[in-house]
């Protein structure tokens, strides 16, 4: 009697976990990607000449990156 009861409970548990229980949605985890801030060794493009430079060495002016003071002075 107890074996039949345990078997029925086991079958119900297997059916529940395999078919009824909702799995976490992938779309809810990747809902809104956060805007990444540049890291120390990321490369950015010079707004004037197009050369890629590390962000630590780049000059920032008016939300644009420049590779040198010459490019910064020659900006549009």
N, CA, C and O atoms as a Tripos MOL2 file, in Angstrom:
@<TRIPOS>MOLECULE
protein
  304   303    76     0     0
PROTEIN
NO_CHARGES

@<TRIPOS>ATOM
      1 N           0.8150   -1.1880    0.0000 N.3       1 UNK1
      2 CA          0.0000    0.0000    0.0000 C.3       1 UNK1
      3 C           0.8670    1.2650    0.0000 C.2       1 UNK1
      4 O           0.6320    2.1890   -0.7780 O.2       1 UNK1
      5 N           1.8580    1.2910    0.8700 N.am      2 UNK2
      6 CA          2.7270    2.4600    0.9660 C.3       2 UNK2
      7 C           3.5570    2.5930   -0.3090 C.2       2 UNK2
      8 O           3.8080    3.7110   -0.7600 O.2       2 UNK2
      9 N           3.9830    1.4860   -0.8930 N.am      3 UNK3
     10 CA          4.7710    1.5210   -2.1350 C.3       3 UNK3
     11 C           3.9390    2.1140   -3.2680 C.2       3 UNK3
     12 O           4.4600    2.8930   -4.0670 O.2       3 UNK3
     13 N           2.6680    1.7640   -3.3530 N.am      4 UNK4
     14 CA          1.7990    2.3170   -4.3890 C.3       4 UNK4
     15 C           1.6330    3.8290   -4.1990 C.2       4 UNK4
     16 O           1.6580    4.5860   -5.1700 O.2       4 UNK4
     17 N           1.4650    4.2560   -2.9670 N.am      5 UNK5
     18 CA          1.3120    5.6700   -2.6650 C.3       5 UNK5
     19 C           2.5850    6.4400   -3.0290 C.2       5 UNK5
     20 O           2.5060    7.5070   -3.6390 O.2       5 UNK5
     21 N           3.7520    5.9130   -2.6630 N.am      6 UNK6
     22 CA          5.0170    6.5580   -3.0020 C.3       6 UNK6
     23 C           5.2310    6.5910   -4.5140 C.2       6 UNK6
     24 O           5.7610    7.5690   -5.0390 O.2       6 UNK6
     25 N           4.8270    5.5380   -5.2140 N.am      7 UNK7
     26 CA          4.9520    5.4950   -6.6620 C.3       7 UNK7
     27 C           4.0590    6.5510   -7.3210 C.2       7 UNK7
     28 O           4.4870    7.2230   -8.2600 O.2       7 UNK7
     29 N           2.8410    6.6970   -6.8430 N.am      8 UNK8
     30 CA          1.9270    7.7040   -7.3810 C.3       8 UNK8
     31 C           2.4640    9.1100   -7.1160 C.2       8 UNK8
     32 O           2.4210    9.9610   -8.0040 O.2       8 UNK8
     33 N           2.9650    9.3640   -5.9190 N.am      9 UNK9
     34 CA          3.5400   10.6690   -5.5880 C.3       9 UNK9
     35 C           4.7600   10.9450   -6.4570 C.2       9 UNK9
     36 O           4.9470   12.0710   -6.9160 O.2       9 UNK9
     37 N           5.5870    9.9400   -6.6870 N.am     10 UNK10
     38 CA          6.7480   10.0940   -7.5450 C.3      10 UNK10
     39 C           6.3710   10.4160   -8.9790 C.2      10 UNK10
     40 O           6.9860   11.2830   -9.5990 O.2      10 UNK10
     41 N           5.3790    9.7390   -9.5090 N.am     11 UNK11
     42 CA          4.9280    9.9960  -10.8800 C.3      11 UNK11
     43 C           4.3560   11.4080  -10.9810 C.2      11 UNK11
     44 O           4.6320   12.1140  -11.9510 O.2      11 UNK11
     45 N           3.5780   11.8220  -10.0100 N.am     12 UNK12
     46 CA          3.0160   13.1780  -10.0120 C.3      12 UNK12
     47 C           4.1430   14.2140   -9.9480 C.2      12 UNK12
     48 O           4.0840   15.2300  -10.6410 O.2      12 UNK12
     49 N           5.1590   13.9690   -9.1320 N.am     13 UNK13
     50 CA          6.2830   14.9000   -9.0180 C.3      13 UNK13
     51 C           7.0450   14.9920  -10.3340 C.2      13 UNK13
     52 O           7.4250   16.0880  -10.7480 O.2      13 UNK13
     53 N           7.2750   13.8590  -11.0010 N.am     14 UNK14
     54 CA          7.9870   13.8680  -12.2800 C.3      14 UNK14
     55 C           7.1910   14.6300  -13.3270 C.2      14 UNK14
     56 O           7.7550   15.4370  -14.0660 O.2      14 UNK14
     57 N           5.9020   14.3870  -13.4010 N.am     15 UNK15
     58 CA          5.0530   15.0880  -14.3620 C.3      15 UNK15
     59 C           5.0560   16.5850  -14.0690 C.2      15 UNK15
     60 O           5.1280   17.3960  -14.9920 O.2      15 UNK15
     61 N           4.9810   16.9530  -12.8080 N.am     16 UNK16
     62 CA          4.9670   18.3640  -12.4370 C.3      16 UNK16
     63 C           6.2620   19.0480  -12.8610 C.2      16 UNK16
     64 O           6.2220   20.0960  -13.5060 O.2      16 UNK16
     65 N           7.3950   18.4780  -12.5120 N.am     17 UNK17
     66 CA          8.6700   19.1200  -12.8070 C.3      17 UNK17
     67 C           9.0170   19.0960  -14.2920 C.2      17 UNK17
     68 O           9.7620   19.9600  -14.7550 O.2      17 UNK17
     69 N           8.5090   18.1540  -15.0340 N.am     18 UNK18
     70 CA          8.8390   18.0760  -16.4570 C.3      18 UNK18
     71 C           7.8970   18.9090  -17.3220 C.2      18 UNK18
     72 O           8.3330   19.4700  -18.3270 O.2      18 UNK18
     73 N           6.6320   19.0040  -16.9620 N.am     19 UNK19
     74 CA          5.6670   19.6130  -17.8680 C.3      19 UNK19
     75 C           4.9670   20.8550  -17.3170 C.2      19 UNK19
     76 O           4.6640   21.7720  -18.0810 O.2      19 UNK19
     77 N           4.7100   20.9050  -16.0410 N.am     20 UNK20
     78 CA          3.8740   21.9650  -15.5050 C.3      20 UNK20
     79 C           4.6990   23.1460  -15.0050 C.2      20 UNK20
     80 O           4.3430   24.2930  -15.2770 O.2      20 UNK20
     81 N           5.7670   22.9040  -14.2970 N.am     21 UNK21
     82 CA          6.5630   23.9770  -13.7010 C.3      21 UNK21
     83 C           7.1750   24.8380  -14.7960 C.2      21 UNK21
     84 O           7.7890   24.3220  -15.7300 O.2      21 UNK21
     85 N           7.0080   26.1450  -14.6800 N.am     22 UNK22
     86 CA          7.5360   27.0890  -15.6700 C.3      22 UNK22
     87 C           9.0330   27.2540  -15.4740 C.2      22 UNK22
     88 O           9.5260   27.3960  -14.3550 O.2      22 UNK22
     89 N           9.7280   27.2310  -16.5820 N.am     23 UNK23
     90 CA         11.1680   27.4780  -16.5400 C.3      23 UNK23
     91 C          11.3920   28.9760  -16.6810 C.2      23 UNK23
     92 O          10.5660   29.6670  -17.2770 O.2      23 UNK23
     93 N          12.5010   29.4920  -16.1410 N.am     24 UNK24
     94 CA         12.7620   30.9310  -16.2870 C.3      24 UNK24
     95 C          12.9120   31.2970  -17.7570 C.2      24 UNK24
     96 O          13.5880   30.6100  -18.5220 O.2      24 UNK24
     97 N          12.2820   32.3660  -18.1220 N.am     25 UNK25
     98 CA         12.2880   32.8020  -19.5080 C.3      25 UNK25
     99 C          13.6140   33.4620  -19.8500 C.2      25 UNK25
    100 O          14.1350   34.2560  -19.0680 O.2      25 UNK25
    101 N          14.1510   33.1420  -20.9980 N.am     26 UNK26
    102 CA         15.4090   33.7340  -21.4470 C.3      26 UNK26
    103 C          15.2010   35.2020  -21.7720 C.2      26 UNK26
    104 O          16.0930   36.0180  -21.5420 O.2      26 UNK26
    105 N          14.0460   35.5470  -22.2990 N.am     27 UNK27
    106 CA         13.7930   36.9350  -22.6650 C.3      27 UNK27
    107 C          13.6980   37.8340  -21.4400 C.2      27 UNK27
    108 O          14.0440   39.0130  -21.5170 O.2      27 UNK27
    109 N          13.2360   37.3020  -20.3100 N.am     28 UNK28
    110 CA         13.1510   38.1340  -19.1130 C.3      28 UNK28
    111 C          14.5280   38.4120  -18.5370 C.2      28 UNK28
    112 O          14.7290   39.4500  -17.9060 O.2      28 UNK28
    113 N          15.4790   37.5100  -18.7380 N.am     29 UNK29
    114 CA         16.8280   37.7310  -18.2460 C.3      29 UNK29
    115 C          17.5720   38.7300  -19.1020 C.2      29 UNK29
    116 O          18.3980   39.4830  -18.5880 O.2      29 UNK29
    117 N          17.3010   38.7560  -20.3940 N.am     30 UNK30
    118 CA         17.9770   39.6550  -21.3090 C.3      30 UNK30
    119 C          17.0350   40.7740  -21.7430 C.2      30 UNK30
    120 O          17.0270   41.1740  -22.9070 O.2      30 UNK30
    121 N          16.2530   41.2690  -20.8100 N.am     31 UNK31
    122 CA         15.2040   42.2180  -21.1450 C.3      31 UNK31
    123 C          15.7770   43.5450  -21.6330 C.2      31 UNK31
    124 O          15.4660   43.9860  -22.7390 O.2      31 UNK31
    125 N          16.5960   44.1680  -20.8300 N.am     32 UNK32
    126 CA         17.1600   45.4600  -21.2130 C.3      32 UNK32
    127 C          18.6630   45.4460  -20.9260 C.2      32 UNK32
    128 O          19.0760   45.5660  -19.7720 O.2      32 UNK32
    129 N          19.4700   45.3010  -21.9620 N.am     33 UNK33
    130 CA         20.9130   45.2880  -21.7050 C.3      33 UNK33
    131 C          21.3750   46.6530  -21.2160 C.2      33 UNK33
    132 O          20.9560   47.6920  -21.7260 O.2      33 UNK33
    133 N          22.2340   46.6250  -20.2320 N.am     34 UNK34
    134 CA         22.7470   47.8630  -19.6740 C.3      34 UNK34
    135 C          23.8200   48.4290  -20.5860 C.2      34 UNK34
    136 O          24.5630   47.6870  -21.2290 O.2      34 UNK34
    137 N          23.8900   49.7300  -20.6330 N.am     35 UNK35
    138 CA         24.9020   50.3810  -21.4380 C.3      35 UNK35
    139 C          26.2400   50.2450  -20.7230 C.2      35 UNK35
    140 O          26.3910   50.6600  -19.5740 O.2      35 UNK35
    141 N          27.1930   49.6640  -21.4120 N.am     36 UNK36
    142 CA         28.4880   49.4170  -20.7990 C.3      36 UNK36
    143 C          29.3490   50.6580  -20.8530 C.2      36 UNK36
    144 O          29.4080   51.3510  -21.8680 O.2      36 UNK36
    145 N          30.0120   50.9250  -19.7510 N.am     37 UNK37
    146 CA         30.9770   52.0170  -19.7450 C.3      37 UNK37
    147 C          32.3030   51.4680  -20.2490 C.2      37 UNK37
    148 O          32.6160   50.3040  -20.0030 O.2      37 UNK37
    149 N          33.0800   52.2710  -20.9420 N.am     38 UNK38
    150 CA         34.3480   51.7770  -21.4680 C.3      38 UNK38
    151 C          35.3000   51.3850  -20.3480 C.2      38 UNK38
    152 O          35.3840   52.0560  -19.3190 O.2      38 UNK38
    153 N          36.0090   50.2970  -20.5660 N.am     39 UNK39
    154 CA         36.9910   49.8300  -19.5960 C.3      39 UNK39
    155 C          38.3480   50.4440  -19.9150 C.2      39 UNK39
    156 O          38.5050   51.1170  -20.9330 O.2      39 UNK39
    157 N          39.3100   50.2170  -19.0600 N.am     40 UNK40
    158 CA         40.6100   50.8790  -19.1670 C.3      40 UNK40
    159 C          41.3500   50.5340  -20.4510 C.2      40 UNK40
    160 O          42.0240   51.4010  -21.0070 O.2      40 UNK40
    161 N          41.2540   49.3190  -20.9360 N.am     41 UNK41
    162 CA         42.0200   48.9400  -22.1230 C.3      41 UNK41
    163 C          41.1690   48.8810  -23.3960 C.2      41 UNK41
    164 O          41.5920   48.2970  -24.3930 O.2      41 UNK41
    165 N          39.9980   49.4680  -23.3700 N.am     42 UNK42
    166 CA         39.1610   49.5100  -24.5730 C.3      42 UNK42
    167 C          39.7400   50.4970  -25.5730 C.2      42 UNK42
    168 O          40.3910   51.4760  -25.2080 O.2      42 UNK42
    169 N          39.4850   50.2140  -26.8370 N.am     43 UNK43
    170 CA         39.9660   51.0790  -27.9050 C.3      43 UNK43
    171 C          38.8150   51.9510  -28.3960 C.2      43 UNK43
    172 O          37.6800   51.4920  -28.5240 O.2      43 UNK43
    173 N          39.1290   53.2160  -28.6680 N.am     44 UNK44
    174 CA         38.1510   54.1450  -29.2080 C.3      44 UNK44
    175 C          38.7320   54.7790  -30.4620 C.2      44 UNK44
    176 O          39.9480   54.8750  -30.6220 O.2      44 UNK44
    177 N          37.8430   55.2080  -31.3450 N.am     45 UNK45
    178 CA         38.2780   55.7900  -32.6160 C.3      45 UNK45
    179 C          38.3850   57.3020  -32.4720 C.2      45 UNK45
    180 O          37.5150   57.9430  -31.8830 O.2      45 UNK45
    181 N          39.4610   57.8640  -33.0180 N.am     46 UNK46
    182 CA         39.6540   59.3060  -33.0260 C.3      46 UNK46
    183 C          38.5880   59.9280  -33.9230 C.2      46 UNK46
    184 O          38.3700   59.4610  -35.0410 O.2      46 UNK46
    185 N          37.9270   60.9720  -33.4460 N.am     47 UNK47
    186 CA         36.8600   61.6180  -34.2100 C.3      47 UNK47
    187 C          37.4090   62.3980  -35.4020 C.2      47 UNK47
    188 O          36.6640   62.7110  -36.3310 O.2      47 UNK47
    189 N          38.6900   62.7100  -35.3840 N.am     48 UNK48
    190 CA         39.2670   63.5090  -36.4610 C.3      48 UNK48
    191 C          39.9130   62.6500  -37.5470 C.2      48 UNK48
    192 O          39.5700   62.7690  -38.7240 O.2      48 UNK48
    193 N          40.8520   61.7800  -37.1470 N.am     49 UNK49
    194 CA         41.6120   61.0310  -38.1590 C.3      49 UNK49
    195 C          41.2100   59.5640  -38.2670 C.2      49 UNK49
    196 O          41.5890   58.9090  -39.2380 O.2      49 UNK49
    197 N          40.4710   59.0320  -37.3260 N.am     50 UNK50
    198 CA         39.9880   57.6610  -37.4150 C.3      50 UNK50
    199 C          40.9210   56.6110  -36.8510 C.2      50 UNK50
    200 O          40.6450   55.4180  -36.9710 O.2      50 UNK50
    201 N          42.0170   57.0210  -36.2400 N.am     51 UNK51
    202 CA         42.9720   56.0770  -35.6430 C.3      51 UNK51
    203 C          42.3870   55.5600  -34.3330 C.2      51 UNK51
    204 O          41.7580   56.3110  -33.5870 O.2      51 UNK51
    205 N          42.5980   54.2650  -34.0560 N.am     52 UNK52
    206 CA         42.1240   53.6880  -32.8040 C.3      52 UNK52
    207 C          43.1960   53.8450  -31.7450 C.2      52 UNK52
    208 O          44.3750   53.5780  -31.9800 O.2      52 UNK52
    209 N          42.7580   54.2870  -30.5690 N.am     53 UNK53
    210 CA         43.6610   54.5800  -29.4690 C.3      53 UNK53
    211 C          43.0580   54.0250  -28.1880 C.2      53 UNK53
    212 O          41.8350   53.9630  -28.0640 O.2      53 UNK53
    213 N          43.8960   53.6170  -27.2250 N.am     54 UNK54
    214 CA         43.3640   53.1520  -25.9540 C.3      54 UNK54
    215 C          42.6730   54.3070  -25.2490 C.2      54 UNK54
    216 O          43.0740   55.4640  -25.3760 O.2      54 UNK54
    217 N          41.6360   53.9730  -24.5120 N.am     55 UNK55
    218 CA         40.8340   55.0150  -23.8840 C.3      55 UNK55
    219 C          41.6320   55.7880  -22.8390 C.2      55 UNK55
    220 O          41.3390   56.9560  -22.5810 O.2      55 UNK55
    221 N          42.6390   55.1500  -22.2330 N.am     56 UNK56
    222 CA         43.4690   55.8430  -21.2490 C.3      56 UNK56
    223 C          44.3080   56.9330  -21.8990 C.2      56 UNK56
    224 O          44.6060   57.9440  -21.2630 O.2      56 UNK56
    225 N          44.6880   56.7440  -23.1440 N.am     57 UNK57
    226 CA         45.5570   57.6910  -23.8390 C.3      57 UNK57
    227 C          44.7760   58.7090  -24.6750 C.2      57 UNK57
    228 O          45.3560   59.6770  -25.1650 O.2      57 UNK57
    229 N          43.4910   58.5030  -24.8380 N.am     58 UNK58
    230 CA         42.6870   59.3830  -25.6880 C.3      58 UNK58
    231 C          42.3030   60.6550  -24.9390 C.2      58 UNK58
    232 O          42.2180   60.6750  -23.7120 O.2      58 UNK58
    233 N          42.0760   61.7060  -25.7040 N.am     59 UNK59
    234 CA         41.6190   62.9780  -25.1590 C.3      59 UNK59
    235 C          40.1220   63.0970  -25.4240 C.2      59 UNK59
    236 O          39.6670   62.8570  -26.5420 O.2      59 UNK59
    237 N          39.3630   63.4630  -24.4060 N.am     60 UNK60
    238 CA         37.9140   63.5550  -24.5100 C.3      60 UNK60
    239 C          37.5070   65.0200  -24.5560 C.2      60 UNK60
    240 O          37.8550   65.8030  -23.6730 O.2      60 UNK60
    241 N          36.7630   65.3780  -25.6020 N.am     61 UNK61
    242 CA         36.2620   66.7430  -25.7350 C.3      61 UNK61
    243 C          34.9140   66.7040  -26.4450 C.2      61 UNK61
    244 O          34.7900   66.1230  -27.5230 O.2      61 UNK61
    245 N          33.9170   67.3180  -25.8450 N.am     62 UNK62
    246 CA         32.5570   67.3470  -26.3980 C.3      62 UNK62
    247 C          32.0340   65.9470  -26.7050 C.2      62 UNK62
    248 O          31.4270   65.7220  -27.7520 O.2      62 UNK62
    249 N          32.2680   65.0190  -25.8000 N.am     63 UNK63
    250 CA         31.8070   63.6270  -25.9040 C.3      63 UNK63
    251 C          32.4100   62.9010  -27.1060 C.2      63 UNK63
    252 O          31.8320   61.9260  -27.5860 O.2      63 UNK63
    253 N          33.5690   63.3610  -27.6030 N.am     64 UNK64
    254 CA         34.2810   62.6940  -28.6940 C.3      64 UNK64
    255 C          35.7090   62.4600  -28.2420 C.2      64 UNK64
    256 O          36.2790   63.2470  -27.4860 O.2      64 UNK64
    257 N          36.2780   61.3560  -28.7230 N.am     65 UNK65
    258 CA         37.6410   61.0030  -28.3630 C.3      65 UNK65
    259 C          38.6000   61.4160  -29.4790 C.2      65 UNK65
    260 O          38.2930   61.2770  -30.6630 O.2      65 UNK65
    261 N          39.7610   61.9220  -29.0820 N.am     66 UNK66
    262 CA         40.8000   62.3240  -30.0320 C.3      66 UNK66
    263 C          42.1050   61.6520  -29.6440 C.2      66 UNK66
    264 O          42.3650   61.4100  -28.4650 O.2      66 UNK66
    265 N          42.9360   61.3480  -30.6640 N.am     67 UNK67
    266 CA         44.1720   60.6150  -30.3890 C.3      67 UNK67
    267 C          45.3020   61.5260  -29.9360 C.2      67 UNK67
    268 O          46.2130   61.0640  -29.2490 O.2      67 UNK67
    269 N          45.2740   62.7970  -30.2930 N.am     68 UNK68
    270 CA         46.3440   63.7100  -29.9000 C.3      68 UNK68
    271 C          45.8000   65.1250  -29.8300 C.2      68 UNK68
    272 O          44.6690   65.3960  -30.2320 O.2      68 UNK68
    273 N          46.6320   66.0270  -29.3080 N.am     69 UNK69
    274 CA         46.2110   67.4340  -29.2310 C.3      69 UNK69
    275 C          46.1290   68.0500  -30.6130 C.2      69 UNK69
    276 O          45.3630   68.9930  -30.8130 O.2      69 UNK69
    277 N          46.8940   67.5470  -31.5770 N.am     70 UNK70
    278 CA         46.7980   68.0580  -32.9470 C.3      70 UNK70
    279 C          45.4130   67.7610  -33.5420 C.2      70 UNK70
    280 O          44.8000   68.6250  -34.1700 O.2      70 UNK70
    281 N          44.9440   66.5640  -33.3430 N.am     71 UNK71
    282 CA         43.5980   66.2160  -33.8350 C.3      71 UNK71
    283 C          42.5280   66.9820  -33.0720 C.2      71 UNK71
    284 O          41.5050   67.3560  -33.6450 O.2      71 UNK71
    285 N          42.7550   67.2150  -31.7960 N.am     72 UNK72
    286 CA         41.8020   67.9750  -31.0040 C.3      72 UNK72
    287 C          41.7080   69.4140  -31.5010 C.2      72 UNK72
    288 O          40.6150   69.9750  -31.5720 O.2      72 UNK72
    289 N          42.8400   70.0080  -31.8430 N.am     73 UNK73
    290 CA         42.8490   71.3770  -32.3320 C.3      73 UNK73
    291 C          42.3140   71.4810  -33.7710 C.2      73 UNK73
    292 O          41.8000   72.5250  -34.1740 O.2      73 UNK73
    293 N          42.4400   70.3990  -34.5310 N.am     74 UNK74
    294 CA         42.0000   70.4100  -35.9250 C.3      74 UNK74
    295 C          40.5660   69.9260  -36.0960 C.2      74 UNK74
    296 O          40.1270   69.6800  -37.2190 O.2      74 UNK74
    297 N          39.8240   69.7860  -34.9830 N.am     75 UNK75
    298 CA         38.4420   69.2730  -35.0690 C.3      75 UNK75
    299 C          37.5600   70.2190  -35.8570 C.2      75 UNK75
    300 O          37.8460   71.4090  -35.9860 O.2      75 UNK75
    301 N          36.4910   69.6670  -36.3770 N.am     76 UNK76
    302 CA         35.5710   70.4310  -37.2390 C.3      76 UNK76
    303 C          34.9830   71.6250  -36.5620 C.2      76 UNK76
    304 O          34.1960   72.3540  -37.1670 O.2      76 UNK76
@<TRIPOS>BOND
     1     1     2 1
     2     2     3 1
     3     3     4 2
     4     3     5 am
     5     5     6 1
     6     6     7 1
     7     7     8 2
     8     7     9 am
     9     9    10 1
    10    10    11 1
    11    11    12 2
    12    11    13 am
    13    13    14 1
    14    14    15 1
    15    15    16 2
    16    15    17 am
    17    17    18 1
    18    18    19 1
    19    19    20 2
    20    19    21 am
    21    21    22 1
    22    22    23 1
    23    23    24 2
    24    23    25 am
    25    25    26 1
    26    26    27 1
    27    27    28 2
    28    27    29 am
    29    29    30 1
    30    30    31 1
    31    31    32 2
    32    31    33 am
    33    33    34 1
    34    34    35 1
    35    35    36 2
    36    35    37 am
    37    37    38 1
    38    38    39 1
    39    39    40 2
    40    39    41 am
    41    41    42 1
    42    42    43 1
    43    43    44 2
    44    43    45 am
    45    45    46 1
    46    46    47 1
    47    47    48 2
    48    47    49 am
    49    49    50 1
    50    50    51 1
    51    51    52 2
    52    51    53 am
    53    53    54 1
    54    54    55 1
    55    55    56 2
    56    55    57 am
    57    57    58 1
    58    58    59 1
    59    59    60 2
    60    59    61 am
    61    61    62 1
    62    62    63 1
    63    63    64 2
    64    63    65 am
    65    65    66 1
    66    66    67 1
    67    67    68 2
    68    67    69 am
    69    69    70 1
    70    70    71 1
    71    71    72 2
    72    71    73 am
    73    73    74 1
    74    74    75 1
    75    75    76 2
    76    75    77 am
    77    77    78 1
    78    78    79 1
    79    79    80 2
    80    79    81 am
    81    81    82 1
    82    82    83 1
    83    83    84 2
    84    83    85 am
    85    85    86 1
    86    86    87 1
    87    87    88 2
    88    87    89 am
    89    89    90 1
    90    90    91 1
    91    91    92 2
    92    91    93 am
    93    93    94 1
    94    94    95 1
    95    95    96 2
    96    95    97 am
    97    97    98 1
    98    98    99 1
    99    99   100 2
   100    99   101 am
   101   101   102 1
   102   102   103 1
   103   103   104 2
   104   103   105 am
   105   105   106 1
   106   106   107 1
   107   107   108 2
   108   107   109 am
   109   109   110 1
   110   110   111 1
   111   111   112 2
   112   111   113 am
   113   113   114 1
   114   114   115 1
   115   115   116 2
   116   115   117 am
   117   117   118 1
   118   118   119 1
   119   119   120 2
   120   119   121 am
   121   121   122 1
   122   122   123 1
   123   123   124 2
   124   123   125 am
   125   125   126 1
   126   126   127 1
   127   127   128 2
   128   127   129 am
   129   129   130 1
   130   130   131 1
   131   131   132 2
   132   131   133 am
   133   133   134 1
   134   134   135 1
   135   135   136 2
   136   135   137 am
   137   137   138 1
   138   138   139 1
   139   139   140 2
   140   139   141 am
   141   141   142 1
   142   142   143 1
   143   143   144 2
   144   143   145 am
   145   145   146 1
   146   146   147 1
   147   147   148 2
   148   147   149 am
   149   149   150 1
   150   150   151 1
   151   151   152 2
   152   151   153 am
   153   153   154 1
   154   154   155 1
   155   155   156 2
   156   155   157 am
   157   157   158 1
   158   158   159 1
   159   159   160 2
   160   159   161 am
   161   161   162 1
   162   162   163 1
   163   163   164 2
   164   163   165 am
   165   165   166 1
   166   166   167 1
   167   167   168 2
   168   167   169 am
   169   169   170 1
   170   170   171 1
   171   171   172 2
   172   171   173 am
   173   173   174 1
   174   174   175 1
   175   175   176 2
   176   175   177 am
   177   177   178 1
   178   178   179 1
   179   179   180 2
   180   179   181 am
   181   181   182 1
   182   182   183 1
   183   183   184 2
   184   183   185 am
   185   185   186 1
   186   186   187 1
   187   187   188 2
   188   187   189 am
   189   189   190 1
   190   190   191 1
   191   191   192 2
   192   191   193 am
   193   193   194 1
   194   194   195 1
   195   195   196 2
   196   195   197 am
   197   197   198 1
   198   198   199 1
   199   199   200 2
   200   199   201 am
   201   201   202 1
   202   202   203 1
   203   203   204 2
   204   203   205 am
   205   205   206 1
   206   206   207 1
   207   207   208 2
   208   207   209 am
   209   209   210 1
   210   210   211 1
   211   211   212 2
   212   211   213 am
   213   213   214 1
   214   214   215 1
   215   215   216 2
   216   215   217 am
   217   217   218 1
   218   218   219 1
   219   219   220 2
   220   219   221 am
   221   221   222 1
   222   222   223 1
   223   223   224 2
   224   223   225 am
   225   225   226 1
   226   226   227 1
   227   227   228 2
   228   227   229 am
   229   229   230 1
   230   230   231 1
   231   231   232 2
   232   231   233 am
   233   233   234 1
   234   234   235 1
   235   235   236 2
   236   235   237 am
   237   237   238 1
   238   238   239 1
   239   239   240 2
   240   239   241 am
   241   241   242 1
   242   242   243 1
   243   243   244 2
   244   243   245 am
   245   245   246 1
   246   246   247 1
   247   247   248 2
   248   247   249 am
   249   249   250 1
   250   250   251 1
   251   251   252 2
   252   251   253 am
   253   253   254 1
   254   254   255 1
   255   255   256 2
   256   255   257 am
   257   257   258 1
   258   258   259 1
   259   259   260 2
   260   259   261 am
   261   261   262 1
   262   262   263 1
   263   263   264 2
   264   263   265 am
   265   265   266 1
   266   266   267 1
   267   267   268 2
   268   267   269 am
   269   269   270 1
   270   270   271 1
   271   271   272 2
   272   271   273 am
   273   273   274 1
   274   274   275 1
   275   275   276 2
   276   275   277 am
   277   277   278 1
   278   278   279 1
   279   279   280 2
   280   279   281 am
   281   281   282 1
   282   282   283 1
   283   283   284 2
   284   283   285 am
   285   285   286 1
   286   286   287 1
   287   287   288 2
   288   287   289 am
   289   289   290 1
   290   290   291 1
   291   291   292 2
   292   291   293 am
   293   293   294 1
   294   294   295 1
   295   295   296 2
   296   295   297 am
   297   297   298 1
   298   298   299 1
   299   299   300 2
   300   299   301 am
   301   301   302 1
   302   302   303 1
   303   303   304 2
@<TRIPOS>SUBSTRUCTURE
     1 UNK1         2 RESIDUE 1 A UNK
     2 UNK2         6 RESIDUE 1 A UNK
     3 UNK3        10 RESIDUE 1 A UNK
     4 UNK4        14 RESIDUE 1 A UNK
     5 UNK5        18 RESIDUE 1 A UNK
     6 UNK6        22 RESIDUE 1 A UNK
     7 UNK7        26 RESIDUE 1 A UNK
     8 UNK8        30 RESIDUE 1 A UNK
     9 UNK9        34 RESIDUE 1 A UNK
    10 UNK10       38 RESIDUE 1 A UNK
    11 UNK11       42 RESIDUE 1 A UNK
    12 UNK12       46 RESIDUE 1 A UNK
    13 UNK13       50 RESIDUE 1 A UNK
    14 UNK14       54 RESIDUE 1 A UNK
    15 UNK15       58 RESIDUE 1 A UNK
    16 UNK16       62 RESIDUE 1 A UNK
    17 UNK17       66 RESIDUE 1 A UNK
    18 UNK18       70 RESIDUE 1 A UNK
    19 UNK19       74 RESIDUE 1 A UNK
    20 UNK20       78 RESIDUE 1 A UNK
    21 UNK21       82 RESIDUE 1 A UNK
    22 UNK22       86 RESIDUE 1 A UNK
    23 UNK23       90 RESIDUE 1 A UNK
    24 UNK24       94 RESIDUE 1 A UNK
    25 UNK25       98 RESIDUE 1 A UNK
    26 UNK26      102 RESIDUE 1 A UNK
    27 UNK27      106 RESIDUE 1 A UNK
    28 UNK28      110 RESIDUE 1 A UNK
    29 UNK29      114 RESIDUE 1 A UNK
    30 UNK30      118 RESIDUE 1 A UNK
    31 UNK31      122 RESIDUE 1 A UNK
    32 UNK32      126 RESIDUE 1 A UNK
    33 UNK33      130 RESIDUE 1 A UNK
    34 UNK34      134 RESIDUE 1 A UNK
    35 UNK35      138 RESIDUE 1 A UNK
    36 UNK36      142 RESIDUE 1 A UNK
    37 UNK37      146 RESIDUE 1 A UNK
    38 UNK38      150 RESIDUE 1 A UNK
    39 UNK39      154 RESIDUE 1 A UNK
    40 UNK40      158 RESIDUE 1 A UNK
    41 UNK41      162 RESIDUE 1 A UNK
    42 UNK42      166 RESIDUE 1 A UNK
    43 UNK43      170 RESIDUE 1 A UNK
    44 UNK44      174 RESIDUE 1 A UNK
    45 UNK45      178 RESIDUE 1 A UNK
    46 UNK46      182 RESIDUE 1 A UNK
    47 UNK47      186 RESIDUE 1 A UNK
    48 UNK48      190 RESIDUE 1 A UNK
    49 UNK49      194 RESIDUE 1 A UNK
    50 UNK50      198 RESIDUE 1 A UNK
    51 UNK51      202 RESIDUE 1 A UNK
    52 UNK52      206 RESIDUE 1 A UNK
    53 UNK53      210 RESIDUE 1 A UNK
    54 UNK54      214 RESIDUE 1 A UNK
    55 UNK55      218 RESIDUE 1 A UNK
    56 UNK56      222 RESIDUE 1 A UNK
    57 UNK57      226 RESIDUE 1 A UNK
    58 UNK58      230 RESIDUE 1 A UNK
    59 UNK59      234 RESIDUE 1 A UNK
    60 UNK60      238 RESIDUE 1 A UNK
    61 UNK61      242 RESIDUE 1 A UNK
    62 UNK62      246 RESIDUE 1 A UNK
    63 UNK63      250 RESIDUE 1 A UNK
    64 UNK64      254 RESIDUE 1 A UNK
    65 UNK65      258 RESIDUE 1 A UNK
    66 UNK66      262 RESIDUE 1 A UNK
    67 UNK67      266 RESIDUE 1 A UNK
    68 UNK68      270 RESIDUE 1 A UNK
    69 UNK69      274 RESIDUE 1 A UNK
    70 UNK70      278 RESIDUE 1 A UNK
    71 UNK71      282 RESIDUE 1 A UNK
    72 UNK72      286 RESIDUE 1 A UNK
    73 UNK73      290 RESIDUE 1 A UNK
    74 UNK74      294 RESIDUE 1 A UNK
    75 UNK75      298 RESIDUE 1 A UNK
    76 UNK76      302 RESIDUE 1 A UNK
